[in-house]
Amino acid sequence: MSNFAPAASAYVPTAGIPAQRGESGWRVAARTALPFLVVALAWETTAHLDIFPRKLFPPLEDVVGALLRLTSTGVLPHHVLDTLIRLLAGFALAAAAGVAIGFAMGRSRRAEDVLLPLISIGAPIPGLAYAPLFLLWFGLGNVTAVLLVAVVSAFPIIFNTWAGVKAVKEIWVRSAQAMGADDRRLLHQVILPGALPYMLTGLRLGLAQAWRILVGVEMLAAVPWGLVWMIFGAREFLNTDVMLAGVAVIGAIGLALEKFVFQRLERYTVVRWGMMS
């Protein structure tokens, strides 16, 4: 970072790095895959013991078969695409608004006094409680789904961004100002790096909230396509393999976002700056 960054950020923790670099790739892959293998083994054992009917508790080969069948016919990619558009559009709105509001609350006491009571009232309300109002205001369809995802997932982003800005030490700010930093450089080179670990936590929590509310809103808003719509539609015909295939895809999307977005963002920012190990 620049000369205006907190002094502590110049230190890059090295503990554990040699061990991580010396560890072979296959051992890392095996350690990552172990929990999934244990769950798969337990699932297969339970399925083949016939404790539950096969129609209600299908073995993994049936789930994989349904996954391949839905993918080859193009049904699953269509559902995935529609769900991702709703999720990412709503989450993008939540991230932009949540970070802006959180920064305003953290830097302005007046903004904090005005906004904090409103945010504190709105955050504990379950997301589905907002759904009837949004359906009345915006009607059925994708607009309602996107806006509801945005509103519900914005709350954790606001709270964590606000906490991160407030956590930036005053001595860092005063030191930067003493060295001639203007407001823009102060924001980009001191406050933003200092608050970023909190912001990333808020974004992770916001994304989890977005998934939860999307489960309900895809049914209530009567959208024609979507993973959750596919899961609930399969329930009507006891197609448990299709339901589990949809659940597996949702989990895979969440894992991909964590590994390829959040972890990479952390690695190139707060970890590189020495603010996280």
C-alpha positions in Angstrom: 0.0 0.0 0.0 1.0 3.6 0.0 2.7 5.7 2.6 -0.7 6.6 4.0 -1.6 3.0 4.9 -1.6 1.8 8.5 1.8 1.0 9.7 0.7 -2.5 10.7 -0.1 -3.3 7.1 3.5 -3.2 6.1 4.1 -6.4 8.0 3.2 -9.5 6.0 2.7 -12.6 8.3 4.9 -15.5 7.2 3.9 -18.0 9.8 2.7 -21.2 8.2 3.6 -20.2 4.6 6.6 -22.6 4.3 4.4 -25.4 5.4 1.7 -24.5 2.9 4.2 -24.1 0.0 5.9 -27.4 0.9 2.6 -29.3 0.9 2.0 -31.3 -2.2 -0.9 -30.5 -4.4 -2.4 -34.0 -4.1 -2.4 -33.7 -0.3 -4.3 -30.4 -0.4 -6.8 -31.9 -2.9 -7.2 -35.0 -0.7 -7.8 -32.9 2.4 -10.4 -30.8 0.6 -12.2 -33.8 -0.9 -12.2 -35.9 2.4 -15.4 -34.3 3.9 -17.3 -34.8 0.6 -16.2 -38.4 0.4 -17.3 -39.1 3.9 -20.7 -37.6 3.3 -21.0 -39.5 -0.1 -20.1 -42.8 1.6 -22.6 -42.3 4.4 -25.3 -41.3 1.9 -24.6 -44.4 -0.3 -24.6 -46.7 2.7 -28.0 -45.3 3.9 -29.5 -45.5 0.4 -28.5 -49.1 -0.2 -29.6 -50.3 3.2 -33.2 -49.5 2.1 -34.0 -47.6 5.3 -36.1 -45.3 3.1 -37.8 -46.0 -0.2 -35.5 -45.4 -3.2 -37.9 -42.9 -4.6 -37.5 -40.7 -1.5 -33.8 -41.4 -0.8 -32.1 -42.1 -4.1 -28.5 -43.2 -4.3 -25.9 -40.9 -5.7 -25.9 -42.6 -9.1 -29.5 -41.6 -9.6 -28.7 -38.0 -8.6 -25.8 -37.9 -11.0 -28.0 -39.4 -13.7 -30.6 -36.8 -13.2 -27.9 -34.1 -13.3 -26.5 -35.4 -16.6 -30.0 -35.8 -18.1 -31.1 -32.3 -17.2 -27.8 -30.8 -18.5 -27.9 -32.6 -21.8 -31.4 -31.5 -22.5 -30.6 -27.9 -21.7 -33.1 -27.6 -18.9 -30.6 -27.3 -16.0 -28.4 -24.6 -17.7 -31.6 -22.5 -18.3 -32.6 -22.8 -14.7 -29.1 -22.0 -13.5 -28.8 -19.0 -15.8 -32.1 -17.5 -14.6 -31.3 -18.0 -11.0 -27.8 -16.5 -11.3 -29.1 -13.4 -13.1 -31.6 -12.8 -10.2 -29.0 -13.5 -7.6 -26.1 -11.5 -9.0 -28.3 -8.5 -10.1 -29.9 -8.3 -6.6 -26.6 -8.9 -4.8 -24.8 -6.2 -7.0 -27.4 -3.7 -6.0 -27.1 -4.7 -2.3 -23.3 -4.5 -2.4 -23.3 -1.0 -4.0 -26.0 0.4 -1.7 -24.7 -1.4 1.4 -21.1 -0.3 1.1 -22.2 3.3 0.3 -24.5 3.5 3.3 -22.1 1.7 5.6 -19.3 4.2 4.7 -21.6 7.1 5.2 -22.6 5.9 8.6 -19.0 5.2 9.6 -17.7 8.6 8.5 -20.6 10.8 9.4 -22.1 11.0 12.9 -25.2 12.7 11.5 -25.7 9.9 8.9 -25.2 7.3 11.6 -27.8 9.0 13.9 -30.4 9.1 11.0 -29.8 5.7 9.4 -28.8 3.4 12.2 -32.3 3.2 13.8 -33.9 2.5 10.5 -31.3 -0.2 9.6 -31.7 -1.7 13.1 -35.4 -2.0 12.7 -35.3 -3.4 9.2 -32.6 -6.0 9.6 -34.2 -8.4 12.1 -37.4 -8.7 10.0 -37.4 -12.0 8.1 -36.9 -11.5 4.3 -40.1 -13.3 3.5 -42.1 -10.8 5.6 -41.2 -8.2 2.9 -42.4 -10.4 0.1 -46.1 -9.7 0.1 -45.5 -5.9 0.1 -43.0 -6.2 -2.8 -45.5 -8.4 -4.7 -48.2 -5.8 -4.3 -45.9 -2.9 -5.3 -44.0 -4.5 -8.2 -46.1 -7.4 -9.2 -45.0 -10.9 -10.2 -41.8 -11.6 -12.0 -38.1 -10.9 -12.0 -38.2 -7.3 -10.8 -39.7 -8.3 -7.5 -37.2 -11.1 -7.1 -34.2 -8.9 -7.8 -35.4 -6.0 -5.5 -36.2 -8.3 -2.7 -32.9 -10.0 -2.9 -31.2 -6.6 -2.9 -33.0 -5.2 0.1 -32.6 -8.3 2.3 -29.0 -9.0 1.5 -28.0 -5.3 2.0 -28.4 -5.3 5.8 -25.3 -7.4 6.7 -23.2 -5.5 4.2 -24.3 -2.2 5.8 -23.6 -3.3 9.3 -20.2 -4.8 8.6 -19.0 -1.9 6.4 -20.1 0.5 9.1 -18.2 -1.5 11.8 -15.1 -1.7 9.6 -15.0 2.0 9.0 -15.5 2.7 12.7 -12.7 0.2 13.5 -10.1 2.2 11.5 -7.8 3.6 14.2 -7.9 7.4 14.5 -4.2 7.6 14.8 -3.9 6.2 11.2 -6.3 8.8 9.9 -4.5 11.6 11.8 -1.0 10.4 10.6 -2.2 10.4 7.0 -3.7 13.9 7.3 -0.4 15.1 8.9 1.4 13.8 5.9 -0.8 15.8 3.6 -3.4 13.3 2.5 -6.6 14.8 1.2 -10.0 13.2 1.6 -9.8 11.1 -1.5 -6.4 9.6 -0.7 -7.5 9.1 2.9 -10.5 7.1 1.7 -8.6 5.0 -0.8 -5.4 4.4 1.0 -6.3 4.3 4.7 -10.0 3.8 5.4 -10.9 1.4 2.6 -7.9 -1.0 3.3 -8.6 -0.8 7.0 -12.3 -1.6 6.6 -12.0 -4.2 3.8 -11.8 -7.3 6.0 -15.1 -6.3 7.6 -16.6 -5.5 4.2 -15.6 -8.9 2.8 -17.3 -10.6 5.8 -20.4 -8.5 5.2 -20.4 -9.4 1.5 -20.2 -13.1 2.4 -23.1 -12.8 4.8 -25.1 -10.8 2.3 -24.6 -13.4 -0.4 -25.8 -16.1 2.0 -28.9 -14.0 2.8 -29.4 -13.5 -1.0 -29.6 -17.3 -1.5 -32.0 -17.7 1.4 -34.5 -15.1 0.2 -34.2 -16.3 -3.4 -35.5 -19.7 -2.3 -38.8 -18.2 -1.3 -39.1 -15.4 -3.8 -38.7 -17.7 -6.9 -41.9 -19.5 -5.7 -43.8 -16.5 -4.5 -43.1 -14.3 -7.6 -44.2 -17.1 -10.0 -41.1 -16.9 -12.1 -41.1 -19.5 -14.9 -37.5 -20.6 -14.6 -35.0 -21.0 -11.7 -33.3 -23.6 -9.6 -35.6 -23.3 -6.7 -38.6 -23.4 -9.1 -37.2 -26.6 -10.5 -36.7 -28.1 -7.0 -40.3 -27.3 -5.9 -41.7 -28.5 -9.2 -39.9 -31.8 -8.9 -41.4 -32.2 -5.4 -44.9 -32.4 -6.9 -43.9 -35.6 -8.8 -41.6 -37.0 -6.1 -38.6 -36.6 -8.3 -36.2 -36.6 -5.4 -33.2 -37.1 -7.7 -34.0 -33.9 -9.5 -34.5 -32.1 -6.2 -31.1 -33.2 -4.9 -29.5 -32.3 -8.3 -30.8 -28.8 -7.9 -29.5 -28.6 -4.3 -26.1 -29.8 -5.4 -25.9 -27.2 -8.1 -26.8 -24.4 -5.6 -24.0 -25.7 -3.3 -21.5 -25.8 -6.2 -22.3 -22.3 -7.2 -21.8 -21.1 -3.7 -18.5 -22.9 -3.4 -17.4 -21.5 -6.7 -18.2 -17.9 -5.7 -16.3 -18.4 -2.4 -13.2 -19.9 -4.0 -12.9 -17.9 -7.2 -14.3 -14.5 -6.0 -14.0 -13.9 -2.3 -10.8 -15.9 -1.6 -9.0 -14.4 -4.6 -10.2 -10.9 -3.6 -8.8 -11.5 -0.1 -5.5 -12.9 -1.4 -4.9 -9.8 -3.7 -5.9 -7.3 -1.1 -6.0 -7.8 2.7 -3.7 -10.9 2.7 -1.2 -9.2 0.4 -1.3 -6.1 2.6 -0.6 -8.2 5.7 -3.9 -7.4 7.3 -5.0 -11.1 7.3 -2.9 -14.3 7.4 
